Amino acid sequence: MDAVQVQRNLELSPDEDFVLTAWQYRMMQRDIAASKGKYLPAKREVRNAFRTATAAAIAGRHWDWSPAVAEIVHLISANDAAPNFEALESAGPEISSIVTRRSRGLLLLIDLYGFEPWAEGKWEKAARAETLSAAHASMSPLHPEDLEAVQNAYRHAIKKLSTSGNWTKYALLAGAGLGLGVLTGGLAAPAIAGAYGALVLGYSGAVATSAGLAALGGGSIAAGGLGMAGGAALITGFSGAAGAGVVTLAGKAAGLTAARIAADAVRLHVVTQLVLRDVDGNEEAAKAVIVSLRERVTNLGKTVAALAEHIEKLRAQVESKQAELDAERVAGEDRVARFRMVADRLKERVTGPEDDELKTLIAELDELTDEKKTVETLAEGVAGLADDLEEAK
């Protein structure tokens, strides 16, 4: 079994997409109802963006839904009527019976567990836990211990990721629940420069888009109906972006930020252990995932090399510009000595704020240096997850 086959096996069907979307929306609504304080407006903005993306996706393309799901969808988006989001909120428990296999239920539960939409603030733990428990109970093929298994698998994967490099420095392991929140949600650390959003990773609040939301919940409809569960997009590459040596921290590569890749790698680790191995017993598929993760590490290494080359060029420019300014400063000091009547004005020009061009170069150099460090940390983390999967076989 090759990587493409594994990815296809992890694709969500249109019905599964809708079930995931319904539970995600329910989780957001219950969280907002339980929230207070300064982050509530920001949460509402993200929720509204999620609504808009879902309604647009439903209206904008043909979905091959089963009759049961199509009936609910009709309630949500009847012709010439405003979307009925109350129907979306209540849909999860009503239609989760369409999940008839444990492996598929686990895929949905894993993505729901890793769902972290909030750019600001955290989940209300009780509301989140209640929704997760309800989703777990509504999918009858799941075993009683499966929710706890998902939680433990996330804990293990995040621990493995965090032992590689200084992730805590970048605030990538703080946040809601297990700390996955900032892996997949809004990042505020200086090194992430405007952060995810996206995973995520430029979305935040009202400016969230379906492209950004794609990082938030695998293949949910609000993510544009990507149909990819559990970080499966990593298996065959970053839509070509990272393969070309482009991984940014501010979402410039179609939302493929360091945080997005890290979050998807964690999800994929969990899916490989719980679904591919424990339920399906498919070691061949697990090996294909390991190989794919190592390929992603190679791609990240190319990104690091490209950043290092760019950094060296910038350093040379900075040194050249600094030498030019130093020469001007010496000349200015000489003029001060010869024309003391204008000494104060010359002193202000010589010792005042540095040249704007130099400032810009230094700022770009600092940003790229931070980006290089973050991508290096990401590569180490993904490699650590691949090593752990290999050792666990």
Buried (B, 14 or more C-beta within 10 A) or exposed (E): BEBEEBBEBBBBBBBBBBBBBBBBBBBBBBBBEBBEEEBBEBBBBBBBBBBBBBBBBBEEEEBEBEEBBBEBBEBBBEEEEEBBBEBBBBBBBBBBEBBEEBBBBBBBBBBBBBBBBBBBBBBBEEBBBBBBEBBBEBBEBBEEEBBEBBBBBBBBBBBBBBEBBEBEBBBBBBBBBBBBBBBBBBBBBEBBBBBBBBBBBBBBBBEBBBBBBBBBBBBBBBBBBBBBBBBBBBBBBBEEBBBBBBBBBBBEBBBBBBBBBBBBBBBBBBBBBBBBBBBBEBEEBBBBBBBBBBBBBEBBBBBBEBBBEBBEEBBEBBEEBBEEBEEEEEEBEEBBEEEEEEEEEBEEBBEEEEEEEBEEBBEBBBBBBBBBBBBBBBBBBBBBBBBBBBEEE
